[in-house]
Amino acid sequence: MPTYAQLQQEVARRTGPFFQAAQDSGSPTSSTTIAAYMPTLRSSAVLGGPENLFLVRRGVLADGVTNTPNPIASDDRTRMVQSFDSSAGRVVVDRNWRDPMQPGELADFVHLHPDQELPRAVQAGLRRCFFSDTLQLDPDPNAYWTLDVTAQLPWVTAPWQVTRVQYGPIYPSGDAPFETSQQGGHVFIDNTGTGGVGFWLSAWHPHFNWVNGADSTTGPVADSDTLDVDLEYAAAAGHIEAWHHFPSRMQAAAAGGFQGSQQMAAQEFTRQALIFGPKRPSRLGFSSSFGFRRVVNA
């Protein structure tokens, strides 16, 4: 189960330059709060550095797991790199931190804005990712013939999400005939085949609405939020959504060879969706019950 932070990092790898570096554990930063010293970035070669990338502090140390001794303030989380001294591994950001980077603190360097662009692409991608879910619904005593599915399952917003209805007050058994419709933004199903008792509904559940093992209306918001989705599936969805939302930013990275084209992103998401996305039922059914009558010659 990947975390929200891991998914953002995987999408960042696909949408432009991405790398990680840690603050030098032996170089104090108390003398200035606008720079960081990162030994892994030190080089005598004239190479492209982290200039014009965003530096993200997630409050973890160099192992990527252990939290920093002091939590990162929200206004210290994101900075843009203003300049870089490769000989010293010195990264200068565009404005001061309130608290400088801590010894051994790990930072992400990303192309998309980590507060305004990257989360939007990731969350839009999660809305594209589904899993098949089966839940028991309660009959509405005031509406015998129809049932408002969205009232009980707010994440069901389109009729095509409903794939199956089954009888069973305790567990799903036989299939029930049903028909879906939509009105006022709510999805309804015809309840005539269930006899007005509790029944089970199978539907495509967006991964955006399943966070930390429970239903969520906000989607993931904290780096530590867990998602029950394949990482490659969700990252591919976030990549193509980044092309939809921020085409100019994506084209700039693609032109520099830092990421694939929009066509490549679309093909990869299609491939991942065929592997990890839910499948439509292949069984045959009928919209109403029927019977046979045998005629005997007299």
BAVEX-240741 format. One line per field, with one value per residue: residue number from 1; residue in one letter; chain; x, y, z of N, C-alpha, C, O in turn. Coordinates in pm, whole numbers, plus 50000, padded with zeros to 5 digits. Layout:
residues N
nr	NUM;...
rest	A;...
kette	A;...
npx	X;...
npy	Y;...
npz	Z;...
capx	X;...
capy	Y;...
capz	Z;...
cpx	X;...
cpy	Y;...
cpz	Z;...
opx	X;...
opy	Y;...
opz	Z;...
end
This chain:
residues 298
nr	1;2;3;4;5;6;7;8;9;10;11;12;13;14;15;16;17;18;19;20;21;22;23;24;25;26;27;28;29;30;31;32;33;34;35;36;37;38;39;40;41;42;43;44;45;46;47;48;49;50;51;52;53;54;55;56;57;58;59;60;61;62;63;64;65;66;67;68;69;70;71;72;73;74;75;76;77;78;79;80;81;82;83;84;85;86;87;88;89;90;91;92;93;94;95;96;97;98;99;100;101;102;103;104;105;106;107;108;109;110;111;112;113;114;115;116;117;118;119;120;121;122;123;124;125;126;127;128;129;130;131;132;133;134;135;136;137;138;139;140;141;142;143;144;145;146;147;148;149;150;151;152;153;154;155;156;157;158;159;160;161;162;163;164;165;166;167;168;169;170;171;172;173;174;175;176;177;178;179;180;181;182;183;184;185;186;187;188;189;190;191;192;193;194;195;196;197;198;199;200;201;202;203;204;205;206;207;208;209;210;211;212;213;214;215;216;217;218;219;220;221;222;223;224;225;226;227;228;229;230;231;232;233;234;235;236;237;238;239;240;241;242;243;244;245;246;247;248;249;250;251;252;253;254;255;256;257;258;259;260;261;262;263;264;265;266;267;268;269;270;271;272;273;274;275;276;277;278;279;280;281;282;283;284;285;286;287;288;289;290;291;292;293;294;295;296;297;298
rest	M;P;T;Y;A;Q;L;Q;Q;E;V;A;R;R;T;G;P;F;F;Q;A;A;Q;D;S;G;S;P;T;S;S;T;T;I;A;A;Y;M;P;T;L;R;S;S;A;V;L;G;G;P;E;N;L;F;L;V;R;R;G;V;L;A;D;G;V;T;N;T;P;N;P;I;A;S;D;D;R;T;R;M;V;Q;S;F;D;S;S;A;G;R;V;V;V;D;R;N;W;R;D;P;M;Q;P;G;E;L;A;D;F;V;H;L;H;P;D;Q;E;L;P;R;A;V;Q;A;G;L;R;R;C;F;F;S;D;T;L;Q;L;D;P;D;P;N;A;Y;W;T;L;D;V;T;A;Q;L;P;W;V;T;A;P;W;Q;V;T;R;V;Q;Y;G;P;I;Y;P;S;G;D;A;P;F;E;T;S;Q;Q;G;G;H;V;F;I;D;N;T;G;T;G;G;V;G;F;W;L;S;A;W;H;P;H;F;N;W;V;N;G;A;D;S;T;T;G;P;V;A;D;S;D;T;L;D;V;D;L;E;Y;A;A;A;A;G;H;I;E;A;W;H;H;F;P;S;R;M;Q;A;A;A;A;G;G;F;Q;G;S;Q;Q;M;A;A;Q;E;F;T;R;Q;A;L;I;F;G;P;K;R;P;S;R;L;G;F;S;S;S;F;G;F;R;R;V;V;N;A
kette	A;A;A;A;A;A;A;A;A;A;A;A;A;A;A;A;A;A;A;A;A;A;A;A;A;A;A;A;A;A;A;A;A;A;A;A;A;A;A;A;A;A;A;A;A;A;A;A;A;A;A;A;A;A;A;A;A;A;A;A;A;A;A;A;A;A;A;A;A;A;A;A;A;A;A;A;A;A;A;A;A;A;A;A;A;A;A;A;A;A;A;A;A;A;A;A;A;A;A;A;A;A;A;A;A;A;A;A;A;A;A;A;A;A;A;A;A;A;A;A;A;A;A;A;A;A;A;A;A;A;A;A;A;A;A;A;A;A;A;A;A;A;A;A;A;A;A;A;A;A;A;A;A;A;A;A;A;A;A;A;A;A;A;A;A;A;A;A;A;A;A;A;A;A;A;A;A;A;A;A;A;A;A;A;A;A;A;A;A;A;A;A;A;A;A;A;A;A;A;A;A;A;A;A;A;A;A;A;A;A;A;A;A;A;A;A;A;A;A;A;A;A;A;A;A;A;A;A;A;A;A;A;A;A;A;A;A;A;A;A;A;A;A;A;A;A;A;A;A;A;A;A;A;A;A;A;A;A;A;A;A;A;A;A;A;A;A;A;A;A;A;A;A;A;A;A;A;A;A;A;A;A;A;A;A;A;A;A;A;A;A;A;A;A;A;A;A;A
npx	50086;50105;50215;50079;50285;50479;50348;50329;50601;50663;50507;50631;50879;50810;50726;50917;51247;51375;51508;51671;51827;52036;52075;52394;52526;52732;52772;52692;52392;52306;52414;52308;51985;51904;52024;52135;52350;52467;52625;52613;52556;52782;53030;53296;53253;53100;52786;52431;52234;52019;51885;51605;51428;51186;51230;51146;51056;50994;51010;51164;51451;51775;51745;51496;51279;51289;51173;51244;51408;51278;50960;50860;50777;50477;50509;50770;50796;50814;51031;51181;51466;51720;51991;52298;52588;52811;53066;53075;52845;52630;52310;52103;51810;51501;51391;51415;51415;51215;51305;51615;51735;51766;52035;52118;51868;51636;51561;51332;51368;51182;50993;50725;50509;50506;50291;50078;50059;50160;50015;49754;49758;49814;49591;49382;49455;49411;49136;49086;49150;49024;48865;48697;48418;48208;47915;47675;47351;47096;46742;46515;46251;46065;46069;45989;46020;46248;46596;46811;47128;47355;47303;47365;47615;47836;48040;47953;47871;47800;47599;47729;47910;47788;47778;47664;47390;47276;47075;47014;46999;47197;47436;47573;47393;47201;47168;47007;46760;46816;46813;46980;46970;46994;46958;46944;47213;47239;47263;47035;46884;46667;46453;46287;46334;46424;46247;46215;46390;46706;47002;47285;47533;47751;48016;48225;48479;48631;48979;49055;48869;48918;49097;49348;49234;48959;48645;48661;48594;48753;48984;49339;49545;49756;50108;50157;49927;49772;49729;49533;49628;49783;50110;50232;50014;49859;50049;50092;49841;49840;50043;49942;49729;49865;49959;49715;49635;49852;49984;50183;50394;50458;50528;50761;50936;50934;51046;51307;51390;51341;51123;50862;50658;50322;50171;50310;50267;49988;49964;50098;49934;49701;49793;49853;49597;49459;49578;49551;49307;48949;48742;48481;48178;48141;47923;47589;47273;46936;46688;46452;46256;46160;45959;45904;45661;45523;45368;45138;45029;44685
npy	49881;50190;50513;50847;51030;50869;50812;51070;51118;50921;51003;51247;51163;51088;51317;51506;51643;51473;51413;51313;51444;51479;51689;51787;51616;51710;51979;52283;52477;52701;52952;53059;53073;53031;52851;52515;52238;51982;51692;51485;51614;51746;51834;51855;51875;52040;52041;52013;52136;52159;52395;52612;52412;52276;52253;52019;51962;51692;51606;51382;51170;51080;50808;50794;50710;50742;50991;51344;51498;51733;51853;51960;52287;52412;52634;52610;52406;52409;52535;52723;52649;52878;52920;52732;52592;52388;52300;52314;52188;52341;52456;52714;52868;53040;53202;53270;53004;52946;52770;52619;52350;52033;51834;51564;51563;51475;51583;51644;51708;51856;51899;51991;52215;52155;52204;52315;52205;51932;51777;51811;51681;51421;51356;51382;51174;50956;50960;50847;50585;50270;50022;49710;49689;49544;49594;49599;49727;49927;49893;50148;50248;50435;50446;50218;50121;50228;50298;50524;50527;50690;50837;50661;50570;50792;50810;50688;50816;50799;50617;50404;50302;50110;49767;49523;49368;49194;48948;48896;48912;48866;48771;48801;48639;48511;48673;48986;49140;49462;49817;50112;50465;50825;51121;51454;51453;51222;50866;50615;50296;50046;49885;49668;49395;49294;49257;49444;49404;49402;49422;49347;49540;49572;49773;50012;50145;50450;50498;50734;50789;50605;50583;50520;50275;50319;50480;50800;51142;51349;51258;51170;51362;51400;51329;51079;50932;50629;50429;50197;50090;49991;50104;50167;50178;50393;50599;50617;50710;50960;51080;51114;51281;51507;51600;51682;51889;52068;52146;52313;52316;52047;52000;52149;52000;51759;51838;51881;51627;51511;51364;51141;51161;51293;51102;50867;50863;50826;50574;50415;50441;50322;50059;49990;50017;49810;49598;49633;49759;49727;49464;49433;49249;48927;48767;48667;48832;48928;49182;49146;48899;48571;48296;47950;47774;47464;47294;47041;46795;46726
npz	50000;49886;50006;50009;49971;49845;49605;49494;49454;49266;49047;49006;48911;48656;48531;48480;48559;48843;49157;49464;49756;50046;50332;50445;50715;50866;50816;50943;50933;51053;51015;50787;50642;50391;50231;50150;50215;50029;50004;49810;49576;49509;49279;49036;48774;48497;48505;48454;48717;49008;48948;48919;48980;49210;49557;49795;50124;50324;50580;50649;50707;50563;50508;50410;50553;50838;51056;51078;51361;51442;51349;51016;50940;50788;50618;50549;50376;50089;49840;49570;49374;49350;49282;49229;49358;49238;49311;49586;49657;49727;49769;49687;49782;49687;49887;50239;50479;50765;50958;50917;50698;50851;50993;50784;50669;50419;50088;49821;49474;49230;48924;48867;49044;49385;49555;49414;49155;49126;49332;49233;48983;49070;49232;49047;48882;49055;49059;48818;48851;48940;49149;49185;49391;49637;49811;50077;50051;50201;50186;50077;50261;50185;49915;49724;49465;49349;49420;49577;49506;49530;49757;49961;49887;49827;49639;49410;49121;48858;48623;48487;48668;48824;48826;48897;49066;49347;49516;49871;50210;50396;50275;49943;49683;49446;49123;49071;48865;48725;48662;48575;48639;48617;48803;48895;48967;49114;49129;49047;49103;48969;49182;49167;49144;49389;49588;49787;49998;50178;49977;49760;49603;49330;49225;49050;49227;49295;49347;49460;49655;49853;50122;50357;50420;50434;50345;50188;50147;50074;49959;49949;50171;50346;50363;50471;50431;50330;50036;49869;49613;49306;49257;49009;48837;48943;48923;48648;48572;48701;48557;48291;48352;48435;48191;48084;48255;48282;48026;47906;48089;48090;47826;47809;47971;47830;47586;47662;47701;47947;48016;47898;47596;47547;47413;47475;47751;47758;47636;47824;48051;47955;47924;48193;48304;48181;48306;48588;48634;48708;48571;48330;48390;48240;48216;48108;48130;48229;48198;48329;48505;48381;48256;48155;47961;47921;47657;47614;47391;47352
capx	50000;50190;50169;50054;50415;50543;50282;50373;50739;50664;50457;50735;50982;50760;50682;51027;51362;51345;51611;51670;51957;52024;52157;52516;52511;52844;52779;52583;52318;52253;52464;52220;51865;51862;52103;52154;52475;52434;52749;52590;52547;52910;53098;53381;53210;53000;52665;52306;52201;51877;51832;51467;51343;51130;51284;51036;51096;50885;51030;51228;51596;51835;51696;51365;51175;51297;51132;51338;51382;51180;50869;50878;50666;50410;50563;50906;50791;50844;51109;51239;51611;51760;52123;52362;52735;52841;53192;53050;52718;52549;52184;52046;51668;51455;51360;51462;51334;51205;51399;51697;51732;51829;52139;52069;51731;51623;51477;51297;51375;51077;50965;50593;50495;50463;50170;49972;50050;50180;49901;49634;49772;49806;49453;49303;49489;49343;48995;49083;49183;48909;48866;48561;48379;48074;47867;47533;47271;46970;46627;46451;46110;45980;46080;45996;46054;46381;46686;46912;47257;47449;47274;47435;47754;47857;48137;47884;47820;47765;47533;47816;47987;47715;47800;47592;47303;47249;46989;47078;47002;47316;47549;47523;47369;47158;47163;46877;46749;46823;46835;47032;46932;47057;46872;46993;47347;47236;47241;46926;46864;46534;46456;46173;46370;46478;46139;46217;46478;46845;47069;47425;47563;47891;48039;48363;48509;48753;49083;49060;48777;48952;49221;49373;49145;48822;48592;48704;48536;48855;49102;49458;49589;49883;50210;50152;49804;49799;49638;49528;49631;49914;50183;50253;49882;49823;50147;50063;49723;49881;50126;49859;49652;49954;49955;49587;49620;49965;50052;50304;50500;50495;50597;50896;51016;50947;51139;51442;51420;51331;51006;50805;50557;50184;50129;50371;50198;49856;49981;50135;49818;49613;49851;49835;49454;49420;49631;49507;49171;48845;48692;48337;48130;48123;47806;47468;47164;46811;46637;46334;46245;46071;45939;45870;45537;45527;45237;45127;44917;44570
capy	50000;50308;50634;50961;51086;50781;50830;51198;51103;50841;51089;51347;51100;51076;51446;51600;51608;51437;51343;51340;51469;51504;51792;51735;51602;51775;52121;52356;52572;52808;53081;53110;52991;53034;52754;52381;52178;51843;51631;51401;51700;51812;51784;51951;51878;52141;51967;52077;52111;52171;52530;52627;52305;52299;52172;51982;51901;51606;51573;51251;51172;51027;50673;50807;50654;50801;51130;51439;51523;51841;51854;52069;52383;52413;52739;52572;52282;52425;52647;52706;52663;53000;52899;52610;52589;52244;52267;52303;52121;52442;52485;52838;52876;53174;53280;53208;52917;52984;52677;52561;52205;51964;51740;51438;51574;51444;51675;51607;51813;51820;51995;52051;52280;52049;52239;52358;52127;51789;51711;51812;51574;51292;51331;51358;51039;50861;50954;50762;50448;50208;49880;49658;49680;49490;49642;49578;49848;49918;49938;50273;50216;50537;50437;50074;50083;50274;50321;50626;50467;50795;50878;50569;50559;50919;50798;50641;50938;50774;50487;50298;50245;49995;49651;49402;49372;49056;48926;48844;48998;48839;48766;48802;48507;48519;48805;49052;49232;49602;49919;50233;50595;50936;51238;51548;51416;51097;50743;50533;50165;49988;49792;49578;49254;49255;49234;49544;49365;49441;49351;49379;49610;49575;49898;50057;50238;50527;50493;50865;50787;50497;50628;50462;50162;50362;50577;50938;51239;51449;51200;51181;51499;51395;51243;50945;50862;50509;50407;50055;50092;49961;50229;50196;50211;50529;50694;50635;50796;51095;51135;51162;51395;51623;51651;51749;52009;52160;52106;52391;52267;51912;52010;52198;51888;51661;51892;51864;51486;51471;51279;51093;51243;51270;50975;50761;50860;50768;50431;50347;50431;50219;49928;49966;50001;49676;49501;49652;49811;49624;49410;49423;49110;48862;48682;48717;48853;48977;49297;49104;48754;48510;48153;47868;47697;47347;47261;46897;46761;46659
capz	50000;49882;50072;49922;49937;49747;49477;49440;49408;49143;48941;48982;48826;48520;48477;48465;48643;48981;49233;49607;49818;50190;50393;50505;50861;50934;50783;51009;50849;51137;50971;50683;50626;50252;50156;50201;50168;49997;49951;49693;49458;49488;49159;48967;48635;48464;48472;48495;48856;49046;48928;48873;49030;49343;49666;49884;50251;50372;50720;50665;50700;50441;50478;50348;50640;50971;51060;51133;51504;51455;51233;50920;50937;50659;50531;50513;50298;49947;49789;49437;49376;49281;49225;49275;49351;49230;49378;49729;49682;49797;49702;49737;49749;49652;50006;50362;50561;50907;51022;50810;50685;50962;50949;50730;50617;50277;50011;49683;49373;49135;48817;48889;49175;49478;49629;49325;49032;49146;49399;49147;48886;49140;49275;48926;48839;49142;49017;48699;48892;49006;49187;49199;49531;49659;49940;50105;50059;50275;50106;50119;50283;50124;49769;49702;49328;49313;49533;49554;49540;49568;49895;50050;49843;49757;49530;49289;49060;48718;48613;48439;48777;48878;48738;48937;49184;49390;49632;49990;50328;50476;50184;49805;49624;49307;49059;49062;48751;48765;48559;48637;48583;48687;48817;48994;49011;49189;49052;49100;49042;48979;49295;49156;49151;49518;49684;49892;50108;50159;49869;49742;49479;49288;49151;49036;49337;49267;49451;49526;49769;49947;50183;50489;50441;50462;50251;50211;50053;50041;49899;50036;50197;50420;50301;50529;50394;50252;49923;49832;49467;49252;49241;48868;48784;48985;48872;48505;48564;48737;48449;48180;48401;48435;48054;48063;48336;48271;47902;47877;48178;48048;47697;47834;48019;47722;47487;47714;47717;48086;48035;47774;47530;47590;47356;47555;47880;47736;47610;47948;48138;47898;47958;48336;48332;48138;48402;48727;48643;48718;48444;48316;48398;48110;48220;48044;48223;48173;48273;48405;48516;48283;48279;48038;47973;47833;47600;47590;47301;47417
cpx	50090;50129;50147;50187;50485;50480;50322;50514;50746;50610;50561;50846;50941;50734;50794;51147;51319;51468;51599;51812;51935;52118;52278;52501;52623;52855;52664;52518;52264;52300;52378;52101;51817;51933;52101;52282;52453;52553;52727;52578;52679;52982;53183;53344;53105;52876;52543;52271;52054;51818;51692;51378;51289;51194;51170;51094;50976;50905;51086;51378;51644;51789;51557;51250;51172;51261;51242;51307;51277;51090;50894;50755;50607;50468;50709;50910;50844;50925;51150;51389;51649;51896;52186;52512;52777;52968;53174;52924;52620;52428;52123;51901;51623;51416;51396;51362;51322;51300;51481;51685;51814;51935;52079;51929;51729;51528;51451;51316;51283;51054;50831;50586;50437;50339;50052;49953;50058;50064;49776;49641;49757;49662;49361;49331;49420;49194;48978;49102;49068;48943;48723;48530;48235;48029;47718;47464;47143;46856;46569;46302;46015;45984;46100;46052;46193;46464;46791;47047;47353;47427;47347;47583;47787;47954;48076;47814;47779;47703;47627;47900;47921;47726;47715;47507;47266;47154;47075;47078;47127;47442;47494;47507;47330;47155;47021;46874;46751;46843;46877;46980;46999;46964;46929;47130;47353;47207;47134;46928;46721;46539;46348;46210;46418;46371;46141;46305;46618;46911;47209;47447;47714;47911;48188;48387;48635;48854;49097;48977;48803;49091;49232;49274;49002;48778;48634;48639;48639;48971;49222;49501;49725;49980;50199;50024;49836;49689;49647;49521;49772;49985;50201;50123;49845;49919;50125;49942;49758;49964;50040;49771;49737;49960;49826;49580;49730;50045;50180;50421;50549;50570;50740;50987;51038;51047;51284;51481;51410;51209;50955;50701;50418;50133;50185;50302;50061;49866;50015;50016;49720;49663;49829;49688;49406;49468;49561;49365;49069;48796;48539;48293;48106;47998;47690;47359;47042;46761;46512;46330;46147;46058;45904;45739;45542;45385;45236;45008;44809;44502
cpy	50124;50424;50743;51024;51001;50795;50963;51188;51023;50922;51195;51290;51096;51211;51548;51556;51577;51370;51383;51362;51508;51614;51725;51731;51672;51923;52196;52453;52689;52946;53142;53017;52989;52929;52618;52326;52029;51776;51550;51483;51768;51749;51895;51963;51987;52068;52048;52039;52130;52309;52525;52506;52344;52202;52147;51913;51823;51559;51435;51265;51096;50886;50676;50760;50723;50949;51218;51464;51630;51841;51975;52158;52389;52519;52716;52456;52299;52551;52617;52730;52783;52983;52777;52620;52443;52208;52247;52223;52212;52478;52609;52847;53021;53260;53200;53107;52977;52900;52611;52409;52142;51867;51607;51445;51556;51543;51617;51730;51773;51933;52066;52110;52179;52081;52268;52267;51977;51722;51706;51701;51438;51260;51309;51219;50934;50851;50869;50614;50391;50067;49837;49635;49631;49527;49614;49712;49823;49965;50066;50245;50316;50533;50291;50041;50127;50297;50423;50571;50573;50843;50789;50556;50686;50911;50737;50762;50919;50634;50375;50235;50120;49879;49530;49429;49228;49055;48889;48939;48981;48837;48758;48661;48523;48661;48856;49139;49376;49691;50046;50357;50703;51056;51327;51514;51289;50981;50661;50398;50121;49876;49684;49432;49207;49230;49331;49509;49414;49360;49407;49441;49604;49698;49926;50171;50317;50516;50626;50864;50673;50526;50572;50351;50199;50462;50719;51027;51341;51391;51213;51326;51502;51300;51099;50869;50744;50487;50260;50043;50054;50092;50265;50239;50356;50633;50720;50725;50940;51161;51190;51279;51522;51685;51728;51883;52113;52130;52184;52345;52130;51915;52058;52086;51784;51708;51877;51719;51435;51384;51237;51188;51212;51136;50858;50748;50795;50617;50355;50337;50327;50080;49894;49943;49863;49570;49512;49707;49699;49584;49407;49277;49053;48774;48747;48732;48908;49091;49264;48952;48701;48363;48083;47795;47584;47313;47111;46872;46686;46567
cpz	50000;49960;49967;49879;49831;49609;49414;49384;49278;49025;48906;48894;48680;48454;48465;48546;48786;49040;49379;49656;49963;50233;50460;50657;50936;50906;50849;50912;50930;51090;50861;50669;50484;50168;50226;50141;50152;49930;49824;49564;49426;49369;49099;48820;48616;48414;48512;48637;48883;49025;48867;48903;49167;49441;49765;50008;50306;50515;50744;50649;50576;50408;50415;50434;50775;50966;51118;51280;51527;51332;51145;50922;50796;50565;50497;50414;50156;49920;49646;49447;49290;49213;49291;49253;49355;49305;49528;49761;49753;49712;49767;49690;49737;49772;50130;50416;50700;50989;50912;50806;50797;50911;50903;50673;50465;50211;49874;49595;49258;49036;48837;49030;49274;49559;49536;49204;49057;49220;49312;49044;48952;49178;49156;48872;48924;49108;48891;48734;48975;49052;49206;49346;49540;49800;49953;50120;50137;50186;50164;50137;50218;49971;49733;49564;49286;49439;49492;49601;49592;49711;49994;50017;49763;49640;49404;49227;48914;48707;48570;48549;48835;48780;48774;49059;49217;49508;49752;50106;50412;50390;50042;49751;49478;49255;49052;48937;48799;48643;48629;48565;48666;48688;48927;49049;49093;49095;49123;49030;49067;49083;49284;49177;49286;49622;49799;50010;50078;50050;49853;49605;49453;49199;49144;49135;49303;49382;49523;49653;49866;50002;50323;50523;50472;50356;50289;50105;50006;49962;49992;50051;50267;50352;50348;50497;50304;50149;49883;49680;49422;49217;49094;48800;48815;48930;48723;48486;48598;48629;48336;48224;48408;48295;48027;48135;48311;48144;47875;47963;48135;47916;47714;47881;47911;47617;47531;47735;47860;48115;47898;47718;47586;47536;47435;47690;47867;47714;47738;48043;48086;47933;48105;48371;48290;48236;48537;48740;48653;48579;48445;48325;48258;48105;48144;48148;48152;48261;48353;48408;48412;48318;48150;48066;47872;47788;47565;47498;47374;47319
opx	50145;50008;50192;50201;50544;50549;50346;50544;50825;50662;50578;50902;51025;50720;50767;51151;51235;51525;51525;51907;51830;52227;52265;52467;52612;52940;52549;52582;52184;52235;52376;52115;51704;51906;52071;52319;52423;52579;52816;52589;52689;52993;53149;53396;53030;52864;52551;52277;51972;51711;51664;51265;51342;51210;51107;51171;50869;50825;51060;51426;51563;51794;51507;51134;51065;51312;51322;51191;51196;51141;50942;50643;50679;50475;50768;51018;50913;50893;51155;51435;51615;51914;52138;52557;52779;52979;53250;52898;52536;52441;52093;51874;51697;51409;51406;51240;51410;51367;51423;51633;51920;51925;52000;51876;51809;51427;51536;51285;51304;51091;50823;50650;50330;50286;49937;49840;49971;50017;49700;49541;49693;49617;49271;49241;49375;49133;48867;49072;49020;49035;48636;48606;48151;48097;47646;47511;47090;46870;46574;46232;45897;45911;46212;46123;46252;46410;46854;47076;47426;47521;47386;47666;47768;47951;48142;47710;47728;47749;47608;47956;47989;47688;47695;47547;47230;47151;47193;47151;47162;47543;47382;47593;47416;47142;46926;46973;46693;46884;46818;46951;47053;46900;46958;47159;47461;47138;47141;46968;46661;46621;46320;46127;46451;46401;46076;46299;46646;46880;47249;47388;47794;47831;48267;48325;48740;48816;49146;49012;48720;49191;49136;49233;48930;48860;48642;48631;48615;49048;49207;49495;49801;49938;50229;50013;49918;49573;49756;49422;49869;49926;50188;50123;49807;49878;50138;49939;49711;49958;50063;49741;49686;49965;49827;49526;49705;50163;50277;50534;50668;50665;50830;51102;51146;51123;51373;51592;51464;51193;50999;50660;50400;50061;50115;50281;50021;49784;49966;49998;49662;49584;49790;49656;49319;49406;49518;49308;49098;48807;48477;48363;48056;47970;47692;47352;47044;46787;46470;46391;46063;46134;45878;45710;45563;45293;45323;44898;44837;44404
opy	50160;50432;50733;51067;51055;50791;50969;51243;51055;50909;51230;51363;51100;51217;51666;51444;51648;51279;51476;51304;51561;51630;51620;51832;51692;51989;52174;52504;52768;53046;53264;52896;52949;52916;52608;52361;51958;51801;51546;51428;51839;51627;52013;52049;52021;52036;52139;51921;52119;52338;52446;52500;52435;52083;52241;51818;51880;51480;51375;51360;51052;50846;50573;50769;50760;51024;51172;51453;51620;51832;52079;52111;52373;52496;52795;52414;52210;52659;52502;52819;52789;53026;52725;52653;52381;52098;52172;52192;52165;52525;52610;52835;53113;53382;53078;53122;53051;52951;52552;52347;52193;51821;51545;51342;51614;51582;51549;51842;51669;52048;52188;52060;52124;51992;52246;52254;51902;51617;51609;51634;51348;51148;51225;51152;50832;50746;50822;50527;50456;50003;49918;49569;49670;49495;49605;49800;49712;50066;50088;50221;50286;50608;50245;49942;50068;50312;50410;50569;50549;50885;50835;50536;50688;50995;50736;50805;51013;50542;50261;50127;50033;49891;49442;49506;49150;49148;48856;49038;49069;48895;48713;48576;48547;48757;48780;49204;49408;49645;50086;50353;50676;51088;51281;51543;51250;50996;50639;50386;50152;49784;49616;49353;49089;49188;49306;49575;49461;49242;49501;49400;49630;49724;49871;50277;50255;50523;50631;50931;50646;50496;50575;50335;50119;50520;50753;50990;51411;51467;51264;51404;51597;51202;51007;50752;50756;50522;50207;49994;50082;50180;50382;50329;50432;50743;50834;50807;51032;51283;51302;51368;51632;51807;51828;51979;52233;52094;52126;52336;52101;51839;52014;52076;51727;51627;51862;51691;51329;51335;51289;51284;51117;51065;50760;50637;50717;50542;50244;50234;50252;49993;49782;49860;49806;49464;49412;49701;49587;49660;49382;49190;49122;48713;48867;48655;48931;49095;49343;48885;48775;48309;48147;47759;47606;47304;47063;46922;46593;46502
opz	50104;49978;49853;49764;49738;49508;49293;49279;49189;48914;48789;48811;48591;48332;48441;48597;48843;48979;49413;49602;49999;50179;50523;50719;51056;50966;50812;50820;50879;51121;50845;50684;50456;50049;50345;50029;50249;49812;49738;49455;49326;49359;49108;48748;48708;48296;48594;48674;48792;49078;48777;48856;49232;49412;49813;49997;50330;50567;50849;50587;50494;50291;50371;50393;50823;50883;51199;51321;51620;51220;51190;50908;50697;50444;50423;50373;50106;49970;49605;49518;49172;49099;49391;49143;49462;49358;49590;49877;49830;49599;49887;49571;49772;49758;50126;50402;50746;51079;50820;50898;50833;50797;50974;50631;50393;50269;49816;49635;49196;49061;48825;49123;49250;49627;49575;49156;49012;49174;49318;49018;48896;49157;49163;48822;48871;49127;48862;48652;49068;49002;49241;49417;49460;49897;49854;50191;50138;50118;50285;50039;50199;49905;49713;49549;49195;49549;49387;49720;49689;49778;50101;50105;49641;49551;49300;49276;48853;48774;48612;48530;48890;48663;48691;49147;49129;49589;49739;50103;50491;50428;50022;49769;49394;49331;49030;48904;48904;48536;48729;48446;48773;48588;49037;49165;49137;48995;49244;48914;49170;49072;49382;49221;49300;49734;49901;50113;49968;50032;49922;49505;49543;49109;49220;49128;49283;49499;49636;49750;49953;49937;50400;50638;50531;50285;50407;49988;49909;49903;50103;49956;50249;50290;50272;50532;50212;50170;49864;49624;49492;49155;49058;48715;48727;48895;48678;48395;48532;48610;48291;48144;48389;48281;47956;48081;48318;48152;47826;47915;48141;47897;47643;47838;47900;47564;47448;47781;47892;48227;47796;47785;47662;47606;47459;47740;47953;47766;47759;48109;48164;47968;48138;48456;48356;48249;48593;48849;48612;48483;48549;48274;48169;48002;48118;48244;48031;48381;48437;48325;48361;48398;48048;48181;47753;47869;47493;47523;47450;47354
end
